[in-house]
Amino acid sequence: MKEQDYKAPKALMAAVVGMGVLIIIGVVVLVGVVIHRMNAPHPPALTSATPLTDVRDAHLALGPDEHMLAITRVHDDLLAIQIAGREHERIMLWNVATGQVQPGLDTTHP
């Protein structure tokens, strides 16, 4: 019996070689990106506009049935404080730079 010779089609060989080249290029690009990111200078960390050593105290009067639900940053030195009670909810605005608490929105449940 004769052994048959099998030759792969030229298109198949070209596809295999092309994919091998693409894999090698991809690995080289990936290694280059990792090295570039490791050596790139990092942006400076964000700093607070108000130094922590000069923070003023804010006094917020809460009723006996009220509690603070959330604090959300509105602007650089402005925080919104959500306060809930039995019959109503309100939002107060706290200016961190000056330490002032300003009245905001007051809602009542129907």
C-alpha positions, 0 to 999 in steps of 0.5 A, spaced: 500 500 500 502 506 498 502 512 503 498 518 500 501 525 500 497 530 503 498 537 502 495 543 505 491 548 501 495 554 500 490 559 503 490 555 509 497 555 510 497 563 509 491 564 514 495 560 519 501 564 518 497 570 518 494 569 525 501 567 528 504 574 525 497 577 528 498 573 535 506 576 535 504 583 534 498 583 539 503 580 544 508 585 543 503 591 543 500 589 549 507 588 553 509 595 550 502 598 553 504 595 560 511 598 560 509 605 557 503 605 563 508 603 568 513 608 566 508 614 565 508 619 570 502 619 575 497 625 575 497 628 582 492 626 587 486 630 588 487 635 594 481 638 598 480 645 597 479 646 605 485 644 609 483 638 614 487 642 620 482 648 619 475 645 619 470 649 622 465 645 626 457 645 624 452 644 629 446 641 626 440 641 631 436 635 630 429 633 633 428 627 638 425 623 632 429 626 626 436 622 624 441 623 618 439 619 612 445 621 607 450 626 606 452 628 598 457 632 595 454 638 591 459 642 590 467 643 592 465 646 599 458 644 599 454 638 602 447 636 602 445 633 608 438 629 608 434 629 614 428 624 616 423 625 621 416 621 622 412 626 619 417 630 614 424 630 610 428 635 609 435 637 606 440 642 609 446 645 605 452 645 609 458 650 607 464 646 609 469 652 608 465 657 612 461 652 617 455 654 616 448 650 615 443 653 611 436 651 610 434 647 604 428 643 602 423 641 607 417 636 605 412 633 609 408 627 607 401 628 606 
